[in-house]
Amino acid sequence: MAMLVDTLGKDPRKAGGEERPRHPEKAHRPDQPVLRKPDWIRVKAPGSPQWNETRRIVKENKLVTVCEEAGCPNIGECWEKKHATFMIMGDTCTRACAFCNVKTGMPGALDADEPRHIAEAVAKLGLSHVVITSVDRDDLADGGAEHFAQVIRAIRATSPGTTIEVLTPDFLRKDGALEVVVAARPDVFNHNLETVPSNYLTVRPGARYFHSIRLLQRVKELDATIFTKSGIMVGLGEERNEVLQLMDDLRSADVDFLTIGQYLQPTKKHHPVISFVTPDAFRSYETIALTKGFLLVSSSPLTRSSHHAGEDFAKLKAARLSRQGR
Protein backbone atom coordinates (compact mmCIF):
# COMPACT_ATOMS: atom_id res chain seq x y z
CA MET A 1 0.00 0.00 0.00
CA ALA A 2 1.50 3.32 -1.07
CA MET A 3 2.29 6.14 1.36
CA LEU A 4 -0.08 9.08 0.84
CA VAL A 5 1.32 12.45 -0.19
CA ASP A 6 0.97 15.19 2.41
CA THR A 7 0.03 18.00 0.00
CA LEU A 8 -3.09 19.31 -1.73
CA GLY A 9 -1.50 20.35 -5.02
CA LYS A 10 -0.38 23.78 -6.22
CA ASP A 11 -1.45 26.91 -4.34
CA PRO A 12 -2.33 29.58 -6.94
CA ARG A 13 -1.94 32.32 -4.35
CA LYS A 14 1.79 31.69 -4.02
CA ALA A 15 4.50 32.62 -6.47
CA GLY A 16 5.75 29.58 -8.31
CA GLY A 17 2.66 27.59 -7.40
CA GLU A 18 4.15 26.00 -4.28
CA GLU A 19 2.57 22.87 -2.86
CA ARG A 20 -0.12 23.46 -0.22
CA PRO A 21 0.28 21.29 2.87
CA ARG A 22 -2.66 19.01 3.60
CA HIS A 23 -1.80 19.32 7.29
CA PRO A 24 -0.25 22.75 7.92
CA GLU A 25 0.19 21.96 11.61
CA LYS A 26 2.40 18.98 10.65
CA ALA A 27 4.40 20.65 7.86
CA HIS A 28 7.38 21.58 10.04
CA ARG A 29 7.50 18.39 12.05
CA PRO A 30 10.55 16.18 11.51
CA ASP A 31 9.99 13.18 9.28
CA GLN A 32 9.08 10.03 11.16
CA PRO A 33 10.46 6.62 10.20
CA VAL A 34 8.13 4.47 8.11
CA LEU A 35 8.27 0.79 9.02
CA ARG A 36 7.98 -1.88 6.36
CA LYS A 37 4.57 -3.54 6.54
CA PRO A 38 4.50 -7.22 7.45
CA ASP A 39 3.17 -9.92 5.17
CA TRP A 40 -0.17 -10.14 6.98
CA ILE A 41 -1.18 -6.62 5.89
CA ARG A 42 -2.39 -6.92 2.31
CA VAL A 43 -5.26 -5.08 0.63
CA LYS A 44 -7.06 -5.41 -2.67
CA ALA A 45 -6.25 -2.69 -5.19
CA PRO A 46 -9.35 -0.72 -6.29
CA GLY A 47 -10.54 -0.50 -9.88
CA SER A 48 -13.32 -3.03 -10.54
CA PRO A 49 -16.46 -1.98 -12.49
CA GLN A 50 -18.44 -2.01 -9.23
CA TRP A 51 -15.82 0.19 -7.57
CA ASN A 52 -16.02 2.65 -10.45
CA GLU A 53 -19.82 2.72 -10.21
CA THR A 54 -19.65 3.57 -6.51
CA ARG A 55 -17.10 6.28 -7.24
CA ARG A 56 -19.33 7.72 -9.97
CA ILE A 57 -22.34 7.97 -7.64
CA VAL A 58 -20.22 9.60 -4.93
CA LYS A 59 -18.79 12.18 -7.36
CA GLU A 60 -22.10 12.93 -9.10
CA ASN A 61 -23.70 13.71 -5.75
CA LYS A 62 -20.69 15.83 -4.71
CA LEU A 63 -20.17 13.77 -1.58
CA VAL A 64 -17.14 13.30 0.64
CA THR A 65 -16.24 9.85 1.95
CA VAL A 66 -13.96 8.99 4.82
CA CYS A 67 -12.86 6.06 2.66
CA GLU A 68 -10.96 8.51 0.45
CA GLU A 69 -10.12 11.30 2.88
CA ALA A 70 -8.65 9.04 5.56
CA GLY A 71 -6.93 6.75 3.05
CA CYS A 72 -8.74 3.63 4.28
CA PRO A 73 -6.95 0.44 3.20
CA ASN A 74 -10.30 -1.34 2.65
CA ILE A 75 -11.67 1.05 0.01
CA GLY A 76 -11.21 -1.45 -2.82
CA GLU A 77 -13.18 -4.17 -1.07
CA CYS A 78 -15.92 -1.92 0.29
CA TRP A 79 -16.58 0.14 -2.83
CA GLU A 80 -16.72 -3.02 -4.92
CA LYS A 81 -19.69 -4.02 -2.72
CA LYS A 82 -21.15 -0.49 -3.05
CA HIS A 83 -20.42 0.22 0.60
CA ALA A 84 -19.19 3.72 1.40
CA THR A 85 -18.92 5.74 4.59
CA PHE A 86 -20.14 9.27 3.95
CA MET A 87 -18.32 12.11 5.67
CA ILE A 88 -20.58 15.11 6.20
CA MET A 89 -19.93 18.80 6.95
CA GLY A 90 -17.01 19.13 4.56
CA ASP A 91 -13.56 17.65 4.17
CA THR A 92 -11.67 19.93 6.58
CA CYS A 93 -11.36 19.19 10.30
CA THR A 94 -10.83 21.67 13.12
CA ARG A 95 -8.75 19.14 15.08
CA ALA A 96 -5.18 18.05 14.38
CA CYS A 97 -4.90 14.44 15.52
CA ALA A 98 -1.46 12.98 14.93
CA PHE A 99 -2.79 9.80 13.26
CA CYS A 100 -5.38 11.22 10.87
CA ASN A 101 -5.03 12.06 7.17
CA VAL A 102 -8.17 14.23 6.91
CA LYS A 103 -7.32 17.84 6.07
CA THR A 104 -6.87 20.30 8.93
CA GLY A 105 -7.95 23.94 8.85
CA MET A 106 -10.97 26.22 9.07
CA PRO A 107 -13.98 24.54 7.39
CA GLY A 108 -16.48 26.30 5.17
CA ALA A 109 -20.17 26.83 5.78
CA LEU A 110 -22.48 23.84 6.00
CA ASP A 111 -24.18 22.74 2.77
CA ALA A 112 -27.93 22.89 3.35
CA ASP A 113 -28.46 20.48 0.45
CA GLU A 114 -26.09 17.83 1.82
CA PRO A 115 -28.75 15.81 3.69
CA ARG A 116 -30.76 15.48 0.47
CA HIS A 117 -27.67 14.53 -1.55
CA ILE A 118 -26.69 11.89 1.01
CA ALA A 119 -30.21 10.45 0.98
CA GLU A 120 -30.24 10.33 -2.83
CA ALA A 121 -26.88 8.51 -2.92
CA VAL A 122 -28.06 5.98 -0.33
CA ALA A 123 -31.12 5.25 -2.49
CA LYS A 124 -29.06 4.97 -5.70
CA LEU A 125 -26.59 2.59 -4.08
CA GLY A 126 -29.45 0.55 -2.63
CA LEU A 127 -27.83 0.43 0.79
CA SER A 128 -29.45 -1.69 3.47
CA HIS A 129 -27.10 -0.15 6.07
CA VAL A 130 -25.28 3.19 5.86
CA VAL A 131 -22.54 4.77 7.96
CA ILE A 132 -22.44 8.56 8.37
CA THR A 133 -19.40 10.21 9.93
CA SER A 134 -18.00 13.73 9.95
CA VAL A 135 -15.03 15.93 10.52
CA ASP A 136 -14.81 17.69 13.88
CA ARG A 137 -16.61 21.02 13.66
CA ASP A 138 -15.54 22.84 16.82
CA ASP A 139 -16.40 26.08 14.99
CA LEU A 140 -20.14 25.31 15.14
CA ALA A 141 -22.22 26.06 18.24
CA ASP A 142 -23.61 22.50 18.31
CA GLY A 143 -20.60 20.78 16.73
CA GLY A 144 -22.81 19.83 13.78
CA ALA A 145 -25.33 17.81 15.79
CA GLU A 146 -28.40 19.21 14.03
CA HIS A 147 -26.79 18.51 10.65
CA PHE A 148 -26.32 14.88 11.68
CA ALA A 149 -30.00 14.77 12.65
CA GLN A 150 -31.07 16.27 9.31
CA VAL A 151 -29.07 13.63 7.42
CA ILE A 152 -30.65 10.84 9.47
CA ARG A 153 -34.15 12.22 8.83
CA ALA A 154 -33.50 12.63 5.10
CA ILE A 155 -32.34 9.01 4.76
CA ARG A 156 -35.34 7.78 6.74
CA ALA A 157 -37.67 9.69 4.40
CA THR A 158 -36.26 8.24 1.16
CA SER A 159 -35.01 4.82 2.34
CA PRO A 160 -37.12 3.81 5.35
CA GLY A 161 -35.75 0.26 5.27
CA THR A 162 -32.12 1.37 5.56
CA THR A 163 -30.52 1.12 8.97
CA ILE A 164 -28.30 4.04 9.96
CA GLU A 165 -25.02 4.09 11.85
CA VAL A 166 -23.42 7.36 12.90
CA LEU A 167 -19.76 7.79 13.79
CA THR A 168 -19.65 11.13 15.57
CA PRO A 169 -17.11 13.54 17.00
CA ASP A 170 -17.02 13.98 20.77
CA PHE A 171 -19.11 17.21 20.85
CA LEU A 172 -16.69 18.47 23.49
CA ARG A 173 -18.10 21.55 25.28
CA LYS A 174 -21.26 21.45 23.11
CA ASP A 175 -24.03 21.19 25.68
CA GLY A 176 -27.16 19.51 24.33
CA ALA A 177 -25.54 18.39 21.08
CA LEU A 178 -25.52 14.68 21.84
CA GLU A 179 -29.20 14.77 22.74
CA VAL A 180 -30.05 16.15 19.29
CA VAL A 181 -28.34 13.25 17.51
CA VAL A 182 -29.81 10.60 19.80
CA ALA A 183 -33.31 12.07 19.36
CA ALA A 184 -33.01 11.38 15.60
CA ARG A 185 -32.68 7.69 16.60
CA PRO A 186 -29.80 6.22 14.62
CA ASP A 187 -29.64 2.44 14.86
CA VAL A 188 -25.97 2.46 15.89
CA PHE A 189 -24.11 5.27 17.66
CA ASN A 190 -20.35 4.98 17.21
CA HIS A 191 -17.73 7.20 18.77
CA ASN A 192 -14.11 6.06 18.63
CA LEU A 193 -11.72 6.34 21.56
CA GLU A 194 -8.90 5.82 19.01
CA THR A 195 -6.22 4.94 21.58
CA VAL A 196 -5.48 4.42 25.28
CA PRO A 197 -5.54 7.46 27.60
CA SER A 198 -1.75 7.66 28.04
CA ASN A 199 -1.45 8.44 24.31
CA TYR A 200 -4.01 11.24 24.16
CA LEU A 201 -1.62 14.18 24.53
CA THR A 202 0.47 13.03 21.57
CA VAL A 203 -2.09 11.19 19.42
CA ARG A 204 -5.45 12.88 20.08
CA PRO A 205 -4.59 16.16 21.86
CA GLY A 206 -7.90 17.93 21.19
CA ALA A 207 -9.97 15.23 22.88
CA ARG A 208 -10.53 14.00 26.45
CA TYR A 209 -10.63 10.25 27.10
CA PHE A 210 -13.16 10.22 29.93
CA HIS A 211 -15.40 12.70 28.14
CA SER A 212 -15.60 10.21 25.27
CA ILE A 213 -16.42 7.38 27.69
CA ARG A 214 -19.15 9.51 29.26
CA LEU A 215 -20.54 10.41 25.81
CA LEU A 216 -21.06 6.73 25.01
CA GLN A 217 -22.57 6.07 28.43
CA ARG A 218 -24.97 8.98 27.98
CA VAL A 219 -26.28 7.53 24.70
CA LYS A 220 -27.48 4.44 26.56
CA GLU A 221 -29.04 6.58 29.29
CA LEU A 222 -31.00 8.54 26.67
CA ASP A 223 -32.07 5.54 24.57
CA ALA A 224 -31.13 2.03 25.65
CA THR A 225 -32.34 0.55 22.34
CA ILE A 226 -29.54 2.21 20.33
CA PHE A 227 -26.47 0.02 19.84
CA THR A 228 -23.26 1.73 20.94
CA LYS A 229 -19.87 1.13 19.42
CA SER A 230 -16.29 2.33 19.77
CA GLY A 231 -12.95 1.56 18.18
CA ILE A 232 -9.24 1.87 18.81
CA MET A 233 -6.01 1.54 16.88
CA VAL A 234 -3.08 -0.45 18.20
CA GLY A 235 0.58 -0.15 17.33
CA LEU A 236 0.84 3.39 18.76
CA GLY A 237 2.97 2.38 21.72
CA GLU A 238 0.19 1.23 24.04
CA GLU A 239 0.74 -1.52 26.59
CA ARG A 240 -1.45 -4.64 26.61
CA ASN A 241 -2.75 -3.92 30.12
CA GLU A 242 -3.85 -0.45 28.95
CA VAL A 243 -5.95 -2.01 26.18
CA LEU A 244 -7.58 -4.36 28.69
CA GLN A 245 -8.37 -1.44 31.02
CA LEU A 246 -9.88 0.45 28.08
CA MET A 247 -12.16 -2.53 27.46
CA ASP A 248 -13.31 -2.34 31.08
CA ASP A 249 -13.95 1.39 30.75
CA LEU A 250 -16.13 0.82 27.68
CA ARG A 251 -18.06 -1.97 29.36
CA SER A 252 -18.68 0.31 32.34
CA ALA A 253 -20.43 2.58 29.81
CA ASP A 254 -22.42 -0.42 28.50
CA VAL A 255 -20.85 -0.22 25.03
CA ASP A 256 -22.00 -3.10 22.81
CA PHE A 257 -19.41 -3.34 20.05
CA LEU A 258 -15.62 -2.89 20.05
CA THR A 259 -13.38 -2.66 16.98
CA ILE A 260 -9.58 -2.98 17.16
CA GLY A 261 -7.34 -2.40 14.15
CA GLN A 262 -3.70 -1.77 13.28
CA TYR A 263 -2.61 1.86 13.00
CA LEU A 264 -1.08 2.57 9.59
CA GLN A 265 0.95 5.75 9.18
CA PRO A 266 -0.49 7.99 6.39
CA THR A 267 2.68 10.08 5.77
CA LYS A 268 6.13 10.69 7.20
CA LYS A 269 4.73 13.69 9.08
CA HIS A 270 2.23 11.60 11.03
CA HIS A 271 2.72 9.65 14.25
CA PRO A 272 5.01 6.70 13.56
CA VAL A 273 3.93 3.08 13.82
CA ILE A 274 5.60 1.86 16.99
CA SER A 275 4.80 -1.80 16.33
CA PHE A 276 2.85 -4.09 14.04
CA VAL A 277 0.59 -6.17 16.23
CA THR A 278 0.45 -9.83 15.20
CA PRO A 279 -2.76 -11.58 14.09
CA ASP A 280 -2.46 -13.86 17.15
CA ALA A 281 -2.45 -10.82 19.45
CA PHE A 282 -5.56 -9.46 17.71
CA ARG A 283 -7.33 -12.78 18.21
CA SER A 284 -6.36 -12.72 21.88
CA TYR A 285 -7.83 -9.23 22.28
CA GLU A 286 -11.06 -10.43 20.65
CA THR A 287 -11.35 -13.41 22.99
CA ILE A 288 -10.75 -11.30 26.09
CA ALA A 289 -13.17 -8.57 24.97
CA LEU A 290 -15.95 -11.09 24.43
CA THR A 291 -15.43 -12.51 27.92
CA LYS A 292 -15.83 -8.97 29.28
CA GLY A 293 -19.35 -8.80 27.88
CA PHE A 294 -19.28 -7.02 24.52
CA LEU A 295 -22.03 -8.22 22.20
CA LEU A 296 -19.61 -8.11 19.26
CA VAL A 297 -15.87 -7.63 18.74
CA SER A 298 -13.98 -7.14 15.50
CA SER A 299 -10.22 -7.37 16.01
CA SER A 300 -7.75 -7.79 13.15
CA PRO A 301 -4.95 -5.82 11.47
CA LEU A 302 -7.29 -4.38 8.81
CA THR A 303 -10.34 -3.87 11.01
CA ARG A 304 -11.76 -0.36 10.65
CA SER A 305 -14.82 1.19 12.30
CA SER A 306 -17.05 0.90 9.26
CA HIS A 307 -15.63 -2.24 7.69
CA HIS A 308 -18.43 -4.83 7.22
CA ALA A 309 -20.76 -2.49 9.13
CA GLY A 310 -23.92 -3.91 7.55
CA GLU A 311 -23.02 -7.52 8.29
CA ASP A 312 -21.94 -6.53 11.80
CA PHE A 313 -25.27 -4.81 12.45
CA ALA A 314 -27.08 -8.07 11.71
CA LYS A 315 -24.73 -9.87 14.13
CA LEU A 316 -25.36 -7.22 16.79
CA LYS A 317 -29.13 -7.71 16.59
CA ALA A 318 -28.75 -11.49 16.75
CA ALA A 319 -26.37 -11.26 19.73
CA ARG A 320 -28.76 -9.00 21.65
CA LEU A 321 -31.69 -11.33 21.05
CA SER A 322 -29.61 -14.33 22.09
CA ARG A 323 -28.57 -12.62 25.31
CA GLN A 324 -32.20 -11.76 26.03
CA GLY A 325 -33.07 -15.42 25.55
CA ARG A 326 -35.26 -14.92 22.49
N, C-alpha and C positions, 0 to 999 in steps of 0.2 A: 504494500500500500504506500503510495507516494506521500511525501511530506508536503503539506499545504503551504502556499506562499503567503507571507504575512503582509501583503500589499493589496490595494484596491485599484491599481492601474495608475495612469498618468493624471496628475492634478493640473487642470488647465489654468489655474490661478497662479501657478508658479513658473518662473522663467525656466525654460528647458524642459518643462513637463515632467518634473520629478515625481517619483512614485509616492502615492499617498499611503501612509501606514494604515493597515486595518485596525491595529491596536496602538493608538498613539501613546498610551500609558506604558506600553512594553517596548517601544522603539529603541530606547536607550539602555535597555537591560543587556547585560552580557549574554552572549549565546550560551545555551545550555547543551550539554552533551546529548546526543540522540542515540539511544541503545538500539542495537539490531534486534528485530522482532524474532521471537522463537518460532519454530515450525508449527506450533499449534494455533497460531494466529494467521488465518488465511480467509480472505473474503472473495466473493464472486464479483468480477468486474462488470459494471453496468453496460447496457447497450442493446438489450433484447427489444423486440417490437413492443412488448407489453410495457417495458420500462419507458420507451419513447412515448407511448400513448399517455402514460401517467405524467410525464414531463410536459407534454403538450397541454394537457388539461390544467396543470398547475400554472403554466406560463400564460395561457389564454385568459385565465381568471385573475391574473396579476397577483398571485399568492406567494407567500414566503413559506418555506418549509425548513424545519430544524434539521431535516435530513441533509440539506445542502449547506445551510449556514454553519452548522456545527461539524460538518465533515464526517457524518456518521459512517462507519465502516459497513453497515448493513444496507445501504441505500440500493445497491443492485438487487438484492434479494427482495426487499420490501416493495420497491417500485414495480418490480416484475409482477408482483401479486396485486398491484394497484392499491398498496397501502402507503399512506404518506401521513406524516405528522405536521399539521399546519401550525405555523408560528405567527401569531397575531400581533397587532400594534407595532408593526414595522420590523426592520432588520437591525436596529441599532439599540444597544443595551446601555443603561445608565450605570451598570456595575462593571467591575474590571476583575473578574475572577481569573486566577492564574492558570486555570486548566482549559478555559473556554475559548472557542474560535469565533464566536459571534462578535460582530463589530461592536466597538465601544465608542460612545460619544453622546451628543445631545440628540434625541430622536425628534422626528417631525410630529405634526399634528396627527391625531387619530383619523383614519379613513372611515367615514360614516357608512360607506357602502360595503365595507369589509365583511360584516356579518352575512349580508346577502350573497356576496361572492363565495364565501366559505360554504354556505348552504348549497349553492348551485354546484360547486365542485364535488361536494359529498354525494349529491344526487347523481351527477354524471359518472362518478367512479363506482356508484352502486355499493357504497360502503355499508357493511352491517355494524361496524364499530369504528369510531373515529377518535383520534387523539388531538386535542387542541392545547398548544402551549404558547408561551409568549416570552419576549424579552422582559427584563425588569424595567418598569416605568416609574422610577422614584420621582420623576418630574410631575406626575399626575396626582391629584388630591386623593384619589381612591386607588392608586397603583394600577388602574385599568380594570378594576373589578366589574364595573358596570358593562364594560366592553365584552368581557368574558361572558357575562350573563346574556347580553344581546346575541352573541354568537350561538350560545346554547339554545336560546329561544328560536333563532332563525333555522337552525338545523332541525329542531323538533317540528317546526311548521311544515318544512318541505320533505323531511324524511323521518316520519314519526316512529318507524321501526328501527332506526339506527340508535345504538347505544353510544353514549358520549363519555369520554374520559378527558379530564382536564389535568394538565401538568402546570401548576401555577408558581409564580414567585412567592416570596414569603410575606408580602404586604406589610413589611416592617414599618411601624409607626403610622399605619393607615387604619385608624379605628373604624370599625364597621365594614371594612372591605370584604373580609372573609364571609361575613353573613350574607352579603349580596350574591356571591358566587354560589354558596350552598343553597340559598333560596331558589336558584334556578335549577336545582336538583340534577347535577351531573350524575351519571351512574358510578363513576370512579373519580375520586379526588386524589391526585398524586402531587406530592411535593417532595423533592429530593433533598436529603441531607448532604449528599455529595461525598462527604468524607467524615472522619472522626473529629471530635472537638479540638484535639491538640493541633490539628492542621489548619484550623479556620483562619488564623491570622495571616498565613502565607498562601493558602489555597482559595479561601472564600472570605476575604477580609470585610466585605460589605454586609455579611450576614451574621446571625447570632444562632448558635446551635440550639440552645434551649427554647428560643423563640420558635424555631421551626418544629421542634417536638410539640410545643404547646399548640401551634397552629393545627397540626394533625389531630391532636387530642380534641381540640375544639370542634372540628368537623363532626366527629362522632357524637359529641354532646348536642350539637345542633340537629343532626339527622343521623340516627344510628343505622339507617338502611343503606347509606352511601358507603361503598367500599373505599377504604383508604390504602394508600400505597406510597412507598418511598424507596429511593435507590441510592447506592453509594458506588464510588469507584475505589478500587484497591490498586496498590502499586505506587502510592504516593508517600510511602514511608511510614504508614500506620503499623502498629503492632497488633498481633492476633487478638490479644486480650482486649484491646480497644474496640475491635470489630464486634466481639462478643458482648461487650458492655453496650455498644450502640444498639445491638439487637434487643437487649433488655429495655433500653430506653424507649424504643419504638413499640415494644409490646406493652409497656406501661401506658402508652397512649392508644392502645387497642388498634394498632395498625395491622391491616389484614395481609398485605402483600409486600415482600421485600425483593428488590433486584440488586444484584452485585455483579459488576463487570470490571474488566481491566481498563485502567486509564491508559490512553494512547496520546502521546504528545503531538499537538497539531503543528507547531513550528519550533524552531530553535529558541524563540523568545518566550515560550511557555514553560510552565513548571516541568522539570525533567521527570521521566519515569525513573523511580527509584528501584523498582524491581518488577519483573514479570511473574505474576502469581501462577503457579502450575494448575493444570486442570484438576489434579487430585485435591489441591487445597480448596478450589472452588466447590468441589463436591462435598468436602468436609463442612464448609460453611453452610451449604444447603441443608445437610443432614442436621446440623446443630440448630439452625434457624427453625426448621420444622418441629423439632422437639420443644422449642420455646413457645410454640403456639401459633405461628403464622399460618394462615389458610393456604398460602401459596408462596413459593420461593423460586426465583430464577437466578441461578448463580453459575456463570461461565465466563471465559475470557471475552466473548463478544456479546454478552448480555448488555442491552441498553434499555432504558425505561420504557420505550414504546415498541420494542421488538416483540413480535407475536402478540400484540396487545389484544387483538380480537379473540384469538384462541385462549389467551390467558383469562379473559373475562368469563368465558364459558366455564373454565376450570374453577374460577373463583366462586361462581354461582353454585356449581356442583359441590364444592368443598363446604360452603356454608350450609347447604341443605343436608349434607351428610353429617355435619357436626350437630345440626339441630334434630337429627334422627328422622329425617323425612325420606 
